[in-house]
Amino acid sequence: MRPILPTLLISLALNLTCHARLGETLEQAEVRYGLAKKPASTLATLLVEGAKEFTFEMQGWRIRCGLLRATDGRDYIVREEYTKIWNSDVMKAGGSPSIKDFETEAVLKGETSTGTWKQKALAKSGENGLATLSNQLVHSMGILGTVWVRNDGAEARLTLGKASILLELPQAVKYDAEMKAIKEARARSNVPKF
């Protein structure tokens, strides 16, 4: 059974009304995109560990969604990945596997809801000056991709090479941190008493 994490569930329940696609249920996403497909089990990485994951295909795009259960018993989308479907028909039509600026703008506009997106100018600063400088250089050179932040805390990240756009609610990040802490606590409890 999947652990239920209180901070995720409470904050997700409070934020459901302010999101268009992030924060939707599977049923709402199916109305928008058509019937969902379970993703192939060969995917190297899951969007959210322990979450339900579904994939939609719409007009040449693949949209993967990671859903977590909230206190109301329903599953909501907390992380999404937009990628272009690349096949011979797209190649013949002169398409490109990389996401163009106008396509990024269309995804962000679709995911705006009542908030607004602003490009994140700098990486987070820390107490370690060398690490902060390194983070700033990596971010400014676009090594980790371009990042936008919505005024409700959601983030959108265009990956290096413009192969995908990853969108996530703050609840997904909190859930990841809590899962990491749970794993670390289990690992610590399994250390023998030397």
C-alpha positions in Angstrom: 0.0 0.0 0.0 1.2 3.5 -0.9 2.0 5.7 2.1 -0.4 8.6 2.7 1.6 11.7 3.4 -0.3 14.4 5.4 1.5 17.5 4.1 1.0 16.4 0.5 -2.7 15.6 1.0 -3.7 18.7 2.9 -1.8 21.1 0.5 -3.1 19.3 -2.5 -6.7 19.4 -1.3 -6.4 23.2 -0.6 -4.9 23.9 -4.1 -7.2 21.8 -6.4 -9.4 24.7 -7.4 -6.6 26.9 -8.8 -5.1 24.5 -11.4 -6.3 23.8 -14.9 -4.4 20.6 -15.8 -2.0 20.1 -12.9 -4.4 19.2 -10.1 -6.9 17.6 -12.4 -8.3 14.1 -11.9 -7.8 11.3 -14.4 -11.4 11.7 -15.5 -11.0 15.4 -16.2 -7.8 14.7 -18.1 -9.6 12.1 -20.2 -12.3 14.6 -21.1 -9.5 17.0 -22.3 -7.2 14.5 -24.0 -9.1 11.3 -24.7 -8.8 7.9 -23.0 -5.6 7.4 -21.1 -3.1 4.7 -21.8 -1.0 3.0 -19.2 2.6 3.8 -19.9 5.0 1.0 -21.0 6.6 -0.7 -18.0 10.0 -0.2 -19.8 10.1 3.5 -18.9 13.5 4.2 -17.3 12.1 6.7 -14.8 8.7 7.2 -13.2 7.3 10.7 -12.9 6.5 10.2 -9.3 7.6 7.1 -7.4 4.7 5.1 -6.1 2.1 7.2 -8.0 -0.3 6.0 -10.6 0.9 7.0 -14.1 -1.0 7.4 -17.3 -0.2 8.6 -20.8 -2.3 10.5 -23.2 -1.6 11.1 -26.9 -3.1 14.2 -28.6 -2.3 15.9 -31.9 1.3 14.7 -32.1 2.1 15.0 -28.4 2.5 12.5 -25.6 1.5 13.7 -22.2 2.6 11.5 -19.2 0.8 12.2 -15.9 1.7 11.2 -12.4 -1.3 11.1 -10.0 -1.3 10.9 -6.2 -4.2 10.2 -3.9 -5.6 13.0 -1.8 -7.5 13.0 1.4 -10.8 13.0 -0.5 -9.9 9.5 -1.9 -9.4 10.8 -5.5 -6.2 10.8 -7.5 -4.9 14.1 -8.8 -2.2 15.0 -11.4 0.9 16.4 -9.6 3.5 16.0 -12.3 3.3 16.0 -16.1 5.7 15.5 -19.0 5.0 16.8 -22.5 7.0 15.3 -25.4 6.5 15.3 -29.1 5.6 12.0 -30.8 8.4 11.5 -33.3 7.7 9.2 -36.2 8.2 9.0 -40.0 5.0 11.0 -40.7 6.2 13.9 -38.6 9.6 13.7 -40.3 8.1 13.7 -43.8 6.0 16.8 -42.8 9.1 18.7 -41.8 8.5 18.4 -38.1 11.2 18.5 -35.4 11.7 16.3 -32.3 12.8 19.3 -30.3 10.2 21.6 -28.7 10.1 25.0 -30.4 9.6 28.3 -28.4 6.0 28.8 -29.6 5.2 25.2 -28.6 6.6 25.9 -25.1 4.5 29.0 -24.9 1.4 27.0 -25.9 2.0 24.4 -23.1 2.6 27.1 -20.5 -0.5 29.0 -21.7 -2.6 25.8 -21.4 -1.2 25.2 -17.9 -1.7 28.8 -16.7 -5.1 28.5 -14.9 -5.5 31.6 -12.7 -1.7 32.0 -12.2 1.1 33.4 -14.4 4.4 31.9 -15.4 7.7 33.8 -15.0 11.1 32.5 -16.1 13.3 31.7 -13.2 16.4 33.9 -13.6 18.8 32.4 -11.1 19.3 29.1 -9.2 18.8 29.0 -5.5 21.5 30.6 -3.3 23.0 28.7 -0.5 25.4 29.2 2.4 28.2 27.6 0.5 29.5 30.3 -1.9 31.3 27.9 -4.3 28.1 25.8 -4.6 26.0 28.9 -5.1 28.3 30.1 -7.9 28.3 26.7 -9.5 24.5 26.6 -9.4 24.2 30.0 -10.9 26.6 29.1 -13.7 24.8 25.8 -14.5 21.4 27.6 -14.5 22.5 30.6 -16.5 24.1 28.4 -19.2 20.9 26.4 -19.5 22.6 23.1 -18.6 19.6 22.0 -16.6 17.1 23.5 -19.0 14.9 26.6 -18.8 12.7 26.9 -15.7 9.5 28.9 -15.2 7.6 29.3 -11.9 3.9 30.0 -11.6 2.8 32.3 -8.8 1.2 29.3 -6.9 4.6 27.6 -6.8 4.2 25.2 -9.7 7.3 24.8 -11.9 7.8 24.1 -15.6 11.1 22.9 -16.9 12.2 22.7 -20.5 14.8 20.0 -20.6 18.3 20.4 -22.1 17.9 19.7 -25.8 14.3 20.8 -25.7 13.1 17.2 -25.7 10.4 17.6 -23.0 8.6 20.0 -20.7 8.1 18.8 -17.2 5.5 20.5 -15.0 5.0 19.9 -11.3 3.1 21.1 -8.3 4.9 21.9 -5.1 3.1 18.8 -3.6 5.1 16.5 -6.0 8.4 18.0 -4.7 7.2 17.6 -1.0 6.1 14.0 -1.7 9.5 13.2 -3.2 11.3 14.7 -0.2 9.1 12.7 2.2 9.6 9.5 0.2 13.4 10.1 0.3 13.2 10.6 4.1 11.2 7.4 4.6 13.7 5.4 2.6 16.6 6.9 4.5 15.0 6.1 7.8 14.4 2.5 6.7 18.0 2.3 5.6 19.3 3.7 8.9 17.1 1.2 10.9 18.6 -1.7 8.9 22.2 -0.9 9.9 23.5 -3.5 12.3 24.5 -2.6 15.8 28.3 -3.0 15.5 
